[in-house]
Amino acid sequence: MSDEPRNPPGTAAHNARTNIQRLREERHLPYRELSAQLTEAGHPIPSYQLGQLEAGERRIDVDDLAALADILGVTPGELLVPPPGSTA
């Protein structure tokens, strides 16, 4: 049996992870603060799971995407496009 996931994350998931991390860092927003804002908005994601999300160790679902986009001040679609400066 293979250790490869049956449904590995694709390009959009990679773009979302990269954009979330970039926007979070641009806003000088630590995981703990982002987690607190998400909880206040009604979509709690613990800070350790935010780290897993950015590292590609946790999948991002549609509800996560919408909540993160709202907190980061962008549309969900903006999180899915290739990050600025990427060659994708």
C-alpha positions as a Markdown table, in Angstrom:
| # | Residue | x | y | z |
|---|---|---|---|---|
| 1 | Met | 0.0 | 0.0 | 0.0 |
| 2 | Ser | 1.3 | 3.4 | -0.9 |
| 3 | Asp | 2.0 | 6.2 | 1.6 |
| 4 | Glu | 0.8 | 8.8 | -1.0 |
| 5 | Pro | -2.5 | 10.4 | -0.2 |
| 6 | Arg | -5.4 | 9.3 | -2.4 |
| 7 | Asn | -6.4 | 12.9 | -3.0 |
| 8 | Pro | -3.4 | 15.1 | -2.7 |
| 9 | Pro | -3.8 | 18.9 | -2.5 |
| 10 | Gly | -3.7 | 20.6 | -5.9 |
| 11 | Thr | -2.5 | 24.0 | -7.2 |
| 12 | Ala | -5.4 | 26.0 | -5.8 |
| 13 | Ala | -4.7 | 24.6 | -2.3 |
| 14 | His | -1.0 | 25.5 | -2.7 |
| 15 | Asn | -1.9 | 29.0 | -3.8 |
| 16 | Ala | -4.3 | 29.4 | -0.9 |
| 17 | Arg | -1.6 | 28.3 | 1.7 |
| 18 | Thr | 1.0 | 30.5 | 0.1 |
| 19 | Asn | -1.4 | 33.5 | 0.0 |
| 20 | Ile | -2.6 | 33.0 | 3.5 |
| 21 | Gln | 0.9 | 32.9 | 4.9 |
| 22 | Arg | 2.0 | 36.0 | 2.8 |
| 23 | Leu | -1.0 | 38.1 | 3.9 |
| 24 | Arg | -0.7 | 37.0 | 7.5 |
| 25 | Glu | 3.0 | 38.0 | 7.5 |
| 26 | Glu | 2.3 | 41.3 | 5.7 |
| 27 | Arg | -0.2 | 42.2 | 8.4 |
| 28 | His | 2.2 | 41.1 | 11.2 |
| 29 | Leu | -0.5 | 38.8 | 12.4 |
| 30 | Pro | 0.8 | 35.9 | 14.6 |
| 31 | Tyr | -1.1 | 32.6 | 14.5 |
| 32 | Arg | -2.5 | 33.3 | 18.0 |
| 33 | Glu | -4.0 | 36.6 | 17.0 |
| 34 | Leu | -5.4 | 35.2 | 13.7 |
| 35 | Ser | -6.9 | 32.3 | 15.7 |
| 36 | Ala | -8.5 | 34.7 | 18.1 |
| 37 | Gln | -10.0 | 36.8 | 15.3 |
| 38 | Leu | -11.4 | 33.6 | 13.6 |
| 39 | Thr | -12.9 | 32.5 | 16.9 |
| 40 | Glu | -14.5 | 35.9 | 17.3 |
| 41 | Ala | -15.9 | 35.7 | 13.8 |
| 42 | Gly | -17.5 | 32.3 | 14.6 |
| 43 | His | -15.1 | 30.0 | 12.8 |
| 44 | Pro | -12.5 | 28.9 | 15.3 |
| 45 | Ile | -9.2 | 27.4 | 14.0 |
| 46 | Pro | -6.6 | 26.8 | 16.7 |
| 47 | Ser | -3.3 | 28.4 | 16.2 |
| 48 | Tyr | -1.4 | 25.1 | 15.8 |
| 49 | Gln | -3.8 | 24.1 | 13.0 |
| 50 | Leu | -3.1 | 27.4 | 11.2 |
| 51 | Gly | 0.5 | 26.4 | 11.2 |
| 52 | Gln | -0.4 | 23.0 | 9.9 |
| 53 | Leu | -2.5 | 24.6 | 7.2 |
| 54 | Glu | 0.3 | 26.9 | 6.0 |
| 55 | Ala | 2.7 | 23.9 | 6.0 |
| 56 | Gly | 0.4 | 21.8 | 3.9 |
| 57 | Glu | -0.2 | 19.3 | 6.8 |
| 58 | Arg | -3.9 | 20.3 | 7.1 |
| 59 | Arg | -6.4 | 20.6 | 4.3 |
| 60 | Ile | -8.3 | 23.9 | 3.9 |
| 61 | Asp | -12.0 | 23.6 | 3.4 |
| 62 | Val | -14.4 | 26.1 | 1.9 |
| 63 | Asp | -15.6 | 27.4 | 5.3 |
| 64 | Asp | -11.9 | 27.9 | 6.3 |
| 65 | Leu | -11.2 | 29.7 | 3.1 |
| 66 | Ala | -14.1 | 32.1 | 3.4 |
| 67 | Ala | -13.4 | 32.9 | 7.1 |
| 68 | Leu | -9.6 | 33.4 | 6.5 |
| 69 | Ala | -10.4 | 35.6 | 3.4 |
| 70 | Asp | -12.7 | 37.7 | 5.5 |
| 71 | Ile | -10.2 | 38.2 | 8.3 |
| 72 | Leu | -7.4 | 38.9 | 5.9 |
| 73 | Gly | -9.5 | 41.4 | 4.0 |
| 74 | Val | -9.6 | 39.7 | 0.6 |
| 75 | Thr | -12.0 | 37.6 | -1.4 |
| 76 | Pro | -11.8 | 33.8 | -1.3 |
| 77 | Gly | -11.0 | 33.9 | -5.0 |
| 78 | Glu | -7.9 | 36.1 | -4.3 |
| 79 | Leu | -6.6 | 33.4 | -2.0 |
| 80 | Leu | -6.8 | 30.8 | -4.8 |
| 81 | Val | -4.9 | 32.6 | -7.6 |
| 82 | Pro | -1.2 | 32.3 | -7.9 |
| 83 | Pro | 0.6 | 34.6 | -5.5 |
| 84 | Pro | 2.3 | 37.8 | -6.8 |
| 85 | Gly | 5.7 | 37.0 | -8.4 |
| 86 | Ser | 5.0 | 33.3 | -8.8 |
| 87 | Thr | 5.6 | 31.6 | -12.2 |
| 88 | Ala | 2.4 | 29.5 | -12.0 |
